[in-house]
Amino acid sequence: ELQRYAAGRAIQRDVRSVLLCRDVVEAVNARMMQFDFRNSPLRRKYDGIKYTVKRLQDILYELSLTDFEEAKCLSADPRPPADADTMTDAEDFEALRKETEEYDATRDAII
């Protein structure tokens, strides 16, 4: 949904909103990279997040090409890059990671 929202904001030339969407999706992507997916259903979700990050980066690039003022905004953004710790709940992702590992271990034992 953030990709659709960002595309709508890009039409309105709201670069800050697109940047925020990209930061949130990159933070979730950073958390998901800690998982061991092995053909689990989460793997498809992770792949979707990767493609969303790429699409958001493409949107920002296209915005920078179409308007010089927008390009200045992108290159001179004073905010430090967001990290996964401030944008996501570490405890929730850790619990999900452990649950996934337990499921995989049980599945491997059965197979």
TAMO-V756310 format. One record per backbone hydrogen bond with DSSP energy under -1.0 kcal/mol. NH is the residue of the N-H (numbers start at 1). CO is the residue of the C=O. E is the energy in kcal/mol with one decimal. If there is no record, write none. Layout:
BEGIN
nh=NH co=CO e=E
nh=NH co=CO e=E
END
This chain:
BEGIN
nh=5 co=1 e=-2.5
nh=6 co=2 e=-2.8
nh=7 co=3 e=-2.1
nh=8 co=4 e=-2.1
nh=9 co=5 e=-2.4
nh=10 co=6 e=-2.4
nh=11 co=7 e=-1.6
nh=12 co=8 e=-1.1
nh=13 co=10 e=-1.3
nh=14 co=9 e=-2.8
nh=15 co=13 e=-1.4
nh=18 co=14 e=-1.5
nh=19 co=15 e=-2.8
nh=20 co=16 e=-2.3
nh=21 co=17 e=-2.4
nh=22 co=18 e=-2.5
nh=23 co=19 e=-2.5
nh=24 co=20 e=-2.4
nh=25 co=21 e=-2.5
nh=26 co=22 e=-2.6
nh=27 co=23 e=-2.0
nh=28 co=24 e=-2.3
nh=29 co=25 e=-2.5
nh=30 co=26 e=-2.3
nh=31 co=27 e=-1.8
nh=32 co=28 e=-2.5
nh=33 co=29 e=-1.6
nh=34 co=31 e=-1.5
nh=35 co=32 e=-1.8
nh=40 co=37 e=-1.5
nh=43 co=40 e=-1.7
nh=45 co=41 e=-1.0
nh=46 co=42 e=-2.8
nh=47 co=43 e=-2.4
nh=48 co=44 e=-2.0
nh=49 co=45 e=-2.0
nh=50 co=46 e=-2.3
nh=51 co=47 e=-2.1
nh=52 co=48 e=-1.9
nh=53 co=49 e=-2.4
nh=54 co=50 e=-2.0
nh=55 co=51 e=-2.4
nh=56 co=52 e=-2.6
nh=57 co=53 e=-2.2
nh=58 co=54 e=-2.2
nh=59 co=55 e=-2.4
nh=60 co=56 e=-2.2
nh=61 co=57 e=-2.2
nh=62 co=58 e=-2.8
nh=63 co=59 e=-2.4
nh=64 co=60 e=-2.0
nh=65 co=61 e=-1.5
nh=66 co=62 e=-1.4
nh=67 co=63 e=-1.2
nh=71 co=67 e=-2.0
nh=72 co=68 e=-2.1
nh=73 co=69 e=-1.9
nh=74 co=70 e=-2.1
nh=75 co=71 e=-2.2
nh=76 co=72 e=-2.0
nh=87 co=83 e=-1.3
nh=88 co=84 e=-1.6
nh=93 co=89 e=-1.9
nh=94 co=90 e=-2.5
nh=95 co=91 e=-2.4
nh=96 co=92 e=-2.2
nh=97 co=93 e=-2.4
nh=98 co=94 e=-2.5
nh=99 co=95 e=-2.3
nh=100 co=96 e=-2.2
nh=101 co=97 e=-2.4
nh=102 co=98 e=-2.5
nh=103 co=99 e=-2.1
nh=104 co=100 e=-2.5
nh=105 co=101 e=-2.4
nh=106 co=102 e=-2.4
nh=107 co=103 e=-2.6
nh=108 co=104 e=-2.7
nh=109 co=105 e=-2.1
nh=110 co=106 e=-1.8
nh=111 co=107 e=-2.1
END
